[in-house]
Amino acid sequence: MHAMTIDPQTGLPRGEKSPASTAAVIAFVCGILMCLGPFTALPAIVAGVLGRKAAREFPQTVGGRGMATAGLVLGIVNLSLFLLLLGLLIARRFGS
C-alpha cells in the first residue's frame, strides 16, 4: 500500500482536480435543456459567467471551467435560436 500525498493548497490528493462549482453544473444542465427555450437559456448564461469567474478567481479550490464554458455557449446558442424563431414567426404573422 502506498502513501497518499495531500496537496496543502487544495486539501485534495495530489493530481486530483478541484470539483466543479455548482454554477458550472447548473450552466451545463440548463444549456443541455434546449427544448425549454429562454427558460433555461438565461440561467445557463448567467450561471456560466458565474462559474467561469469562480474558476478563474479560485483555481485551487473551484473547478469546472470547461463545463461552465460549455453551458454558457449552449445557453447563447439556445437564446439565439429562440430569438431567430420568434422573429420568423412575427414576420410571418405580420408580414404581407
Backbone as JSON, one array per atom type, in Angstrom:
{
  "sequence": "MHAMTIDPQTGLPRGEKSPASTAAVIAFVCGILMCLGPFTALPAIVAGVLGRKAAREFPQTVGGRGMATAGLVLGIVNLSLFLLLLGLLIARRFGS",
  "N": [[0.85, -1.17, 0.0], [0.61, 2.17, -0.88], [1.66, 5.4, 0.21], [-0.56, 8.12, 0.33], [-0.23, 11.32, -0.96], [-1.04, 14.55, 0.09], [-2.12, 17.57, -1.28], [-1.18, 20.61, 0.02], [-2.39, 23.09, -0.59], [-4.93, 22.64, -1.73], [-6.03, 20.54, -0.3], [-6.72, 18.2, -1.41], [-5.97, 14.91, -2.76], [-2.79, 14.64, -4.35], [-2.62, 15.54, -7.77], [-5.33, 15.33, -8.22], [-8.22, 16.88, -9.57], [-9.88, 19.95, -8.78], [-13.25, 20.0, -7.54], [-16.12, 20.61, -9.65], [-17.78, 23.74, -9.73], [-20.97, 24.65, -8.31], [-22.37, 26.45, -9.9], [-21.23, 25.99, -12.41], [-22.13, 23.4, -12.98], [-24.92, 23.83, -13.01], [-25.08, 25.61, -15.17], [-24.27, 23.95, -17.28], [-26.22, 21.89, -17.27], [-28.6, 23.38, -17.67], [-27.95, 24.46, -20.14], [-27.97, 22.19, -21.76], [-30.65, 21.56, -21.76], [-32.19, 22.5, -24.09], [-34.69, 22.43, -25.21], [-36.49, 23.89, -23.75], [-36.26, 26.52, -24.31], [-35.96, 30.05, -23.69], [-36.31, 29.79, -20.98], [-34.42, 28.14, -19.91], [-32.17, 29.04, -21.15], [-31.37, 31.64, -20.33], [-30.75, 31.26, -17.5], [-28.61, 29.47, -17.93], [-26.71, 31.04, -19.21], [-26.18, 33.05, -17.28], [-25.33, 31.48, -15.06], [-23.17, 30.24, -16.28], [-21.38, 32.37, -16.71], [-20.9, 33.08, -14.02], [-19.8, 30.68, -13.06], [-17.45, 30.44, -14.61], [-16.12, 32.71, -13.71], [-15.72, 32.12, -10.98], [-14.06, 29.87, -11.2], [-11.86, 31.04, -12.39], [-11.02, 32.92, -10.46], [-10.53, 31.4, -8.16], [-8.69, 29.07, -8.64], [-7.45, 26.91, -7.31], [-9.32, 25.75, -5.63], [-11.81, 25.65, -6.88], [-13.3, 24.1, -9.59], [-14.32, 23.17, -12.95], [-14.32, 24.89, -15.13], [-14.41, 24.35, -17.9], [-16.88, 23.05, -18.11], [-18.59, 25.12, -17.34], [-18.08, 26.9, -19.41], [-19.05, 25.43, -21.6], [-21.78, 25.31, -20.9], [-22.39, 28.04, -20.99], [-21.96, 28.64, -23.72], [-23.86, 26.9, -24.91], [-26.17, 28.01, -23.82], [-26.16, 30.55, -25.02], [-26.41, 29.82, -27.72], [-28.9, 28.57, -27.6], [-30.59, 30.72, -26.81], [-30.19, 32.42, -29.0], [-31.23, 30.87, -31.14], [-33.9, 30.7, -30.29], [-34.66, 33.43, -30.37], [-34.34, 33.93, -33.1], [-36.25, 32.16, -34.21], [-38.55, 33.25, -33.03], [-38.53, 35.8, -34.22], [-38.9, 35.05, -36.91], [-41.46, 33.94, -36.77], [-42.97, 36.18, -35.99], [-42.53, 37.87, -38.18], [-43.74, 36.35, -40.17], [-46.36, 36.31, -39.28], [-47.17, 39.02, -39.2], [-46.37, 39.91, -41.63], [-46.83, 40.78, -45.12]],
  "CA": [[0.0, 0.0, 0.0], [1.45, 3.36, -0.97], [1.19, 6.56, 0.97], [-1.18, 9.14, -0.5], [0.23, 12.65, -0.58], [-2.09, 15.57, 0.04], [-1.68, 18.91, -1.68], [-1.55, 21.52, 1.12], [-3.2, 24.21, -1.04], [-6.3, 22.25, -2.01], [-6.52, 19.52, 0.61], [-7.05, 17.03, -2.21], [-4.79, 14.11, -3.14], [-2.02, 15.23, -5.45], [-3.05, 15.14, -9.09], [-6.78, 15.4, -8.32], [-8.77, 18.18, -9.95], [-10.88, 20.53, -7.88], [-14.59, 19.69, -8.02], [-16.79, 21.67, -10.4], [-18.65, 24.6, -8.92], [-22.41, 24.45, -8.52], [-22.76, 27.29, -11.03], [-20.8, 25.32, -13.64], [-23.05, 22.28, -13.21], [-26.21, 24.41, -13.39], [-24.94, 26.14, -16.53], [-24.2, 22.84, -18.23], [-27.53, 21.22, -17.33], [-29.55, 24.29, -18.32], [-27.57, 24.57, -21.54], [-28.38, 20.98, -22.45], [-32.12, 21.55, -21.87], [-32.5, 23.5, -25.1], [-36.1, 22.36, -25.61], [-37.29, 24.81, -22.94], [-36.06, 27.89, -24.81], [-35.33, 31.05, -22.84], [-36.44, 29.44, -19.57], [-33.14, 27.56, -19.48], [-31.07, 29.75, -21.8], [-30.91, 32.75, -19.48], [-29.99, 30.73, -16.35], [-27.35, 28.86, -18.4], [-25.77, 32.13, -19.5], [-25.79, 33.68, -16.01], [-24.54, 30.52, -14.28], [-21.9, 30.03, -16.99], [-20.5, 33.5, -16.39], [-20.51, 32.97, -12.61], [-18.93, 29.51, -12.92], [-16.13, 30.77, -15.17], [-15.49, 33.7, -12.82], [-15.27, 31.42, -9.78], [-12.92, 29.01, -11.57], [-10.71, 31.91, -12.67], [-10.56, 33.59, -9.24], [-10.11, 30.42, -7.15], [-8.36, 27.85, -9.4], [-7.02, 25.81, -6.46], [-10.44, 25.12, -4.93], [-13.02, 25.57, -7.71], [-13.06, 23.62, -10.95], [-15.48, 23.22, -13.81], [-14.28, 25.98, -16.1], [-14.87, 23.84, -19.19], [-18.31, 22.8, -18.0], [-19.24, 26.44, -17.33], [-17.96, 27.44, -20.77], [-20.0, 24.69, -22.44], [-23.12, 25.78, -20.55], [-22.52, 29.4, -21.49], [-22.1, 28.57, -25.18], [-25.15, 26.29, -25.2], [-27.19, 29.0, -23.47], [-26.17, 31.58, -26.06], [-26.97, 29.2, -28.93], [-30.32, 28.36, -27.31], [-31.27, 32.01, -26.86], [-30.13, 32.9, -30.39], [-32.2, 30.11, -31.93], [-35.23, 31.11, -29.86], [-34.95, 34.77, -30.9], [-34.47, 33.79, -34.55], [-37.55, 31.56, -34.45], [-39.55, 34.24, -32.66], [-38.52, 36.82, -35.27], [-39.51, 34.48, -38.11], [-42.9, 33.81, -36.52], [-43.55, 37.52, -36.01], [-42.5, 38.34, -39.57], [-44.74, 35.6, -40.92], [-47.7, 36.69, -38.79], [-47.49, 40.42, -39.53], [-45.91, 40.21, -42.99], [-47.9, 40.87, -46.11]],
  "C": [[0.9, 1.24, 0.0], [0.82, 4.49, -0.17], [0.62, 7.6, 0.01], [-0.68, 10.5, -0.02], [-0.9, 13.65, -0.83], [-1.47, 16.9, -0.34], [-2.11, 19.89, -0.59], [-2.43, 22.69, 0.69], [-4.67, 23.83, -1.2], [-6.88, 21.28, -1.0], [-6.93, 18.24, -0.1], [-5.8, 16.19, -2.44], [-4.09, 14.73, -4.34], [-2.48, 14.66, -6.79], [-4.56, 15.18, -9.29], [-7.19, 16.81, -8.72], [-9.75, 18.66, -8.89], [-12.27, 20.2, -8.42], [-15.22, 20.89, -8.72], [-17.69, 22.47, -9.46], [-20.11, 24.29, -9.24], [-22.88, 25.25, -9.72], [-22.38, 26.64, -12.35], [-21.74, 24.17, -13.98], [-24.42, 22.79, -13.66], [-26.16, 24.93, -14.81], [-24.97, 25.02, -17.56], [-25.56, 22.15, -18.38], [-28.56, 22.11, -18.02], [-29.22, 24.46, -19.8], [-28.01, 23.37, -22.36], [-29.9, 20.96, -22.67], [-32.59, 22.62, -22.85], [-33.98, 23.51, -25.48], [-36.98, 23.34, -24.82], [-37.04, 26.27, -23.28], [-35.41, 28.82, -23.8], [-35.43, 30.73, -21.35], [-35.18, 28.77, -19.04], [-31.95, 28.29, -20.09], [-30.5, 30.85, -20.89], [-30.19, 32.25, -18.22], [-28.66, 30.1, -16.77], [-26.3, 29.94, -18.64], [-25.26, 32.75, -18.19], [-24.9, 32.73, -15.2], [-23.2, 30.23, -14.95], [-20.9, 31.14, -16.7], [-19.99, 33.4, -14.95], [-19.56, 31.8, -12.39], [-17.53, 29.77, -13.45], [-15.38, 31.75, -14.27], [-14.94, 33.02, -11.57], [-14.05, 30.55, -10.07], [-11.67, 29.84, -11.85], [-10.14, 32.52, -11.38], [-10.01, 32.62, -8.2], [-9.74, 29.09, -7.81], [-7.94, 26.67, -8.53], [-8.21, 25.06, -5.85], [-11.69, 24.92, -5.79], [-12.63, 25.14, -9.12], [-14.3, 23.83, -11.8], [-15.49, 24.33, -14.82], [-14.8, 25.54, -17.46], [-16.36, 23.58, -19.2], [-19.09, 24.11, -18.02], [-19.2, 27.07, -18.72], [-18.95, 26.75, -21.7], [-21.43, 25.14, -22.16], [-23.39, 27.17, -21.07], [-22.75, 29.4, -23.0], [-23.46, 27.98, -25.57], [-26.3, 27.24, -24.88], [-27.3, 30.09, -24.52], [-26.77, 31.05, -27.35], [-28.48, 29.03, -28.76], [-31.09, 29.67, -27.43], [-31.29, 32.57, -28.28], [-31.15, 32.19, -31.27], [-33.63, 30.5, -31.56], [-35.6, 32.48, -30.45], [-35.12, 34.75, -32.41], [-35.85, 33.22, -34.9], [-38.67, 32.54, -34.13], [-39.66, 35.33, -33.72], [-39.18, 36.31, -36.56], [-41.03, 34.34, -37.94], [-43.59, 35.16, -36.55], [-43.6, 38.06, -37.43], [-43.55, 37.63, -40.39], [-46.17, 36.04, -40.55], [-48.09, 38.09, -39.26], [-46.99, 40.82, -40.91], [-47.06, 40.24, -43.96], [-48.24, 39.57, -46.7]]
}
